Amino acid sequence: MDTVKEDISGCYYNRNVQFFYEASGKNISNRWRQRDYVIVSLGMLVCFIVIFSNMLVMLAIFINRRFHFPIYYLLGNLAAADFFSGISYLHMMFHTGPWTIKLSKYQWFVRQGLIDTSLTASVVNLLAIAVERHQTIFTMQLHSKMTNRRVVMLIVGIWVVAIVMGLVPTMGWHCLCDLGNCSTMAPMYSRSYLVFWGVLNLLTFTIMMVVYTRIFIYVRHKSQRMSQHTDQVRHKETVVNLMKTVSMILGCFVICWTPGLVVLLLDGLNCDCEVLRYEKYCLVLAECNSFVNPIIYSFRDKDMCRTFRRILCCLCRRDKGRSGESVTRFTLEQEVLSQSNGDQHDGSNHSTSH
């Protein structure tokens, strides 16, 4: 880590965080204002919502066997990335505002690296979901035939890429030896890195949008040729509805993150515009994306919504049982499985709501 090196000509390894903020023109108040209290309080509230809601999604996918397919494993990993994002933002809430001045350079890089890692994990995971949907939809299948081993390897690969991308600035792509190239929004990040970061993510968004557009065109064309047999129609509707749910997740992600990435790109290009004016709004919008997915699941996926309710009801009954009111004899997994078996007797495929 560069922070332990001695200063050499043109490098500022032993300067504090405040030095770089002042050099980049991003001033920090050394006292708490009412605005700071409001921002931190609201930010912490959103973080707790993000953490709880995505834990709910991961638990639902884990206990309900109907979700034990590659697409849901990837959606569960996306929830894990959002969960990590909630932790990252919560960490930032305790290291922002007047607290920023007291950070060491190492702590500052950790704070920023956590955010970068969570974003990269989400982006790469969405790209993996796009590829998985492309392979399955073009054969009009609901689920991929990918083995569990390959899914695990894919998920591990996603997190390896995310961690490496989060460590890139710490490993040397910073401006500690090039003060004139320091960005305004992230005063120890090099502007060239922000350009690379912004362009890479925006390019990935574009690729995913093209993939999903191609899938929708194919599904629409294929649906017109399909037989009107009940089983085929139901299967087609299930495939299309799951596709719509995944597309809504991608759409919300792009909407929430694109403004922030554009502002970062403008800062990296040294645009003569007031990027700091929009920084907080872009950060809040990006943070809100992390609890949007559980809301989408609740409205779009009937099985997921039922599993959510059973988890919450089970937690409530356990709390009552501890207080001596009533004790349930069934575990949460038994309840979910019994519901799944009941649905299977009805002869219906796994479906999402319109």
C-alpha positions in Angstrom: 0.0 0.0 0.0 1.4 3.4 -1.0 0.5 5.1 2.3 3.5 3.6 4.1 6.1 5.0 1.7 8.2 8.0 2.2 7.5 11.2 0.2 9.6 11.5 -2.9 9.7 14.2 -5.4 6.2 14.8 -6.8 4.5 12.3 -4.6 2.5 12.9 -1.4 2.4 9.6 0.4 2.5 11.1 3.9 -0.1 13.8 3.4 -3.5 13.4 5.1 -6.9 13.1 3.4 -7.8 16.7 4.0 -4.7 17.8 1.9 -6.1 16.0 -1.2 -9.6 17.3 -0.6 -8.4 20.9 -0.4 -6.2 20.4 -3.5 -9.1 19.1 -5.5 -11.4 21.9 -4.4 -13.8 19.6 -2.4 -14.1 21.3 0.9 -15.3 19.4 4.0 -16.8 21.0 7.1 -15.0 20.1 10.3 -18.2 20.4 12.3 -21.5 18.6 12.1 -24.4 20.6 10.6 -28.1 19.8 10.7 -27.9 18.8 7.0 -25.2 16.2 7.9 -27.3 14.7 10.6 -30.2 14.3 8.2 -28.2 12.8 5.5 -26.5 10.3 7.8 -29.7 9.3 9.5 -31.6 8.8 6.3 -28.7 6.9 4.8 -28.4 4.5 7.7 -32.2 3.9 7.6 -32.0 3.0 3.9 -28.9 0.8 4.6 -30.8 -1.2 7.2 -33.7 -1.7 4.7 -31.3 -2.8 2.0 -29.6 -5.3 4.3 -32.9 -6.8 5.6 -34.7 -7.0 2.3 -31.9 -8.7 0.5 -31.3 -11.1 3.4 -35.0 -12.0 2.9 -34.4 -12.7 -0.8 -31.3 -14.9 -0.2 -33.2 -16.8 2.5 -36.2 -17.4 0.3 -34.1 -18.7 -2.5 -32.2 -21.0 -0.1 -35.2 -22.6 1.6 -37.6 -22.9 -1.4 -36.6 -25.8 -3.7 -38.6 -24.2 -6.5 -35.8 -21.6 -6.7 -33.0 -24.1 -7.0 -32.1 -23.3 -10.6 -29.2 -21.4 -12.2 -31.2 -18.2 -12.9 -32.4 -18.0 -9.2 -28.9 -18.7 -7.9 -27.7 -15.7 -10.0 -30.5 -13.6 -8.7 -29.6 -14.7 -5.2 -26.0 -13.7 -5.9 -27.3 -10.3 -7.1 -29.1 -10.0 -3.8 -25.8 -10.8 -2.1 -24.2 -8.0 -4.1 -27.0 -5.6 -2.9 -26.5 -6.9 0.6 -22.8 -6.1 0.4 -23.8 -2.7 -1.1 -25.9 -2.0 2.0 -23.0 -2.9 4.3 -20.7 -0.7 2.1 -23.0 2.3 2.3 -23.5 1.7 6.1 -19.7 1.8 6.5 -19.6 5.0 4.5 -22.2 6.6 6.7 -19.8 6.1 9.6 -16.9 7.6 7.6 -18.5 10.6 5.8 -19.1 14.3 6.5 -16.7 15.7 9.2 -15.5 12.2 9.9 -13.8 12.1 6.5 -11.0 14.5 7.6 -10.0 12.0 10.3 -9.6 9.1 7.9 -6.2 7.8 7.0 -5.5 7.3 3.3 -5.8 3.5 3.8 -9.3 3.9 5.4 -10.4 6.2 2.6 -9.3 3.7 -0.1 -11.2 1.0 1.8 -14.3 3.1 1.9 -14.3 3.7 -1.8 -13.1 0.2 -2.6 -16.1 -1.3 -0.9 -18.5 0.8 -3.0 -16.6 -0.1 -6.2 -16.6 -3.8 -5.4 -20.4 -3.9 -4.8 -21.1 -2.0 -8.0 -18.8 -4.3 -10.0 -20.4 -7.4 -8.5 -23.8 -6.2 -9.5 -22.8 -5.3 -13.0 -21.0 -8.5 -13.7 -23.8 -10.5 -12.2 -26.4 -8.8 -14.4 -24.2 -9.5 -17.4 -24.1 -13.2 -16.4 -27.9 -13.2 -16.0 -28.2 -11.7 -19.5 -26.0 -14.4 -21.0 -27.9 -17.1 -19.1 -31.2 -15.8 -20.3 -29.9 -15.6 -23.9 -28.9 -19.2 -23.9 -32.2 -20.5 -22.4 -34.7 -18.2 -24.1 -33.4 -19.0 -27.6 -34.3 -22.6 -26.9 -37.6 -21.5 -25.2 -36.6 -23.2 -22.0 -37.5 -21.8 -18.5 -34.2 -22.9 -16.8 -30.7 -23.4 -17.9 -29.1 -26.8 -18.0 -26.0 -25.4 -16.4 -24.7 -27.6 -13.6 -24.4 -26.5 -10.0 -20.7 -26.7 -10.1 -20.5 -24.3 -13.1 -22.9 -21.9 -11.3 -20.7 -21.9 -8.2 -17.6 -21.3 -10.4 -19.4 -18.5 -12.2 -20.4 -16.8 -8.9 -16.9 -17.2 -7.5 -15.5 -15.6 -10.7 -17.9 -12.7 -10.4 -16.7 -11.9 -6.9 -13.0 -12.3 -7.9 -13.5 -9.8 -10.7 -15.4 -7.4 -8.3 -12.7 -7.6 -5.6 -9.9 -7.0 -8.1 -11.7 -4.0 -9.6 -12.2 -2.6 -6.1 -8.5 -2.9 -5.4 -7.2 -1.3 -8.6 -6.9 2.2 -7.3 -5.3 1.0 -4.1 -2.7 -1.0 -6.1 -1.5 2.1 -7.9 -4.1 3.8 -10.2 -4.4 6.8 -8.0 -3.2 10.4 -8.0 -0.9 10.5 -5.0 2.0 11.2 -7.4 0.0 13.2 -9.8 -1.8 15.9 -7.8 -3.0 17.7 -10.9 -4.8 14.6 -12.2 -6.9 14.1 -9.0 -10.6 14.0 -9.5 -13.1 16.3 -7.7 -15.6 13.8 -6.5 -13.0 11.2 -5.3 -10.0 13.4 -4.5 -7.4 10.5 -4.4 -8.7 8.8 -7.5 -7.0 9.6 -10.8 -9.2 11.2 -13.5 -8.1 8.6 -16.0 -9.4 5.9 -13.7 -12.8 7.5 -13.4 -13.0 7.7 -17.2 -12.0 4.0 -17.5 -14.5 3.1 -14.7 -17.4 5.1 -16.2 -16.8 4.0 -19.9 -16.5 0.3 -18.9 -19.7 0.3 -16.9 -21.7 2.3 -19.4 -20.5 0.0 -22.2 -21.5 -3.0 -20.2 -25.0 -1.5 -19.7 -25.2 -1.0 -23.5 -24.3 -4.6 -24.2 -26.9 -5.9 -21.7 -29.6 -3.7 -23.2 -28.7 -4.9 -26.7 -28.8 -8.6 -25.5 -32.2 -8.1 -23.9 -33.6 -6.3 -26.9 -32.5 -9.2 -29.1 -34.1 -11.7 -26.7 -37.4 -9.8 -26.7 -37.5 -9.6 -30.5 -36.8 -13.4 -30.7 -39.5 -14.3 -28.1 -42.1 -12.1 -29.9 -41.3 -13.7 -33.2 -41.2 -17.2 -31.8 -44.5 -16.7 -29.9 -46.4 -16.0 -33.1 -45.4 -19.4 -34.4 -46.2 -21.4 -31.3 -49.1 -23.7 -31.1 -52.1 -22.6 -29.1 -51.9 -25.8 -27.0 -52.6 -25.0 -23.4 -49.3 -26.4 -22.1 -47.2 -24.5 -24.7 -49.1 -21.3 -24.0 -48.6 -21.6 -20.3 -44.9 -22.4 -20.7 -44.5 -19.4 -23.0 -46.2 -17.1 -20.5 -43.9 -18.4 -17.7 -40.8 -17.8 -19.8 -41.9 -14.3 -20.9 -42.9 -13.3 -17.4 -39.6 -14.3 -15.9 -37.9 -12.5 -18.7 -40.0 -9.4 -17.9 -39.0 -9.6 -14.2 -35.3 -9.8 -15.0 -35.6 -7.0 -17.5 -37.3 -4.8 -14.9 -34.3 -5.5 -12.5 -31.9 -4.5 -15.3 -33.9 -1.4 -16.2 -34.0 -0.2 -12.6 -30.3 -0.8 -12.2 -29.5 1.2 -15.3 -31.8 4.1 -14.3 -30.4 4.3 -10.8 -26.7 4.0 -11.7 -26.4 5.8 -15.0 -26.6 9.3 -13.6 -23.8 8.7 -11.1 -21.6 7.1 -13.8 -22.2 10.0 -16.1 -21.3 12.5 -13.4 -18.1 10.4 -12.6 -17.3 10.4 -16.3 -17.7 14.2 -16.6 -15.5 14.6 -13.6 -12.9 12.3 -15.1 -12.9 14.3 -18.3 -12.3 17.4 -16.2 -15.6 19.0 -17.4 -16.1 22.6 -16.2 -19.4 21.7 -14.5 -20.5 21.6 -10.9 -20.3 17.8 -10.4 -20.4 18.2 -6.6 -23.9 19.7 -6.8 -25.3 16.4 -8.1 -23.0 14.0 -6.2 -25.3 13.4 -3.2 -28.4 13.0 -5.3 -26.7 10.4 -7.5 -25.4 8.6 -4.5 -28.9 8.4 -2.9 -30.4 7.2 -6.2 -27.7 4.5 -6.5 -28.3 3.4 -2.9 -32.0 3.1 -3.4 -31.5 0.6 -6.2 -30.3 -2.0 -3.7 -33.8 -2.4 -2.2 -35.7 -2.1 -5.5 -35.2 -5.7 -6.5 -37.0 -7.3 -3.4 -40.0 -5.0 -4.3 -39.9 -6.2 -7.9 -39.9 -9.8 -6.7 -42.8 -9.2 -4.4 -45.0 -7.8 -7.2 -43.8 -10.0 -10.1 -43.2 -13.4 -8.6 -46.0 -15.1 -6.7 -43.9 -17.9 -5.3 -41.3 -15.5 -4.0 -44.0 -13.3 -2.5 -45.5 -16.3 -0.7 -42.1 -17.3 0.6 -41.5 -13.8 1.9 -44.8 -13.9 3.8 -44.0 -17.3 5.3 -40.6 -16.2 6.4 -42.0 -13.1 8.1 -44.9 -15.1 9.7 -42.5 -17.7 11.0 -40.3 -15.0 12.5 -43.4 -13.4 14.2 -44.5 -16.8 15.6 -41.0 -17.5 16.9 -41.0 -14.2 18.7 -44.4 -15.0 20.3 -43.2 -18.5 21.2 -40.3 -17.0 23.1 -42.6 -14.8 25.1 -44.7 -17.9 26.1 -47.8 -17.3 24.0 -47.5 -20.1 21.4 -44.8 -22.4 20.0 -45.0 -23.6 16.4 -43.9 -27.2 15.7 -43.2 -26.8 12.0 -39.9 -25.4 10.7 -39.8 -22.7 8.0 -38.5 -25.0 5.4 -41.3 -27.6 6.0 -43.9 -24.9 5.6 -42.4 -23.7 2.3 -42.0 -27.2 0.9 -45.6 -28.1 1.9 -46.8 -25.0 0.0 -44.7 -25.9 -3.0 -46.1 -29.5 -3.0 -49.6 -28.2 -2.8 -49.0 -25.9 -5.8 -47.5 -28.9 -7.7 -50.7 -30.9 -7.2 -52.6 -28.0 -8.9 -50.5 -28.8 -12.0 -49.2 -25.3 -12.5 -45.7 -24.4 -13.5 -43.6 -21.9 -11.7 -45.0 -18.5 -12.9 -44.7 -14.8 -12.3 -47.5 -12.4 -12.1 -48.3 -10.1 -15.0 
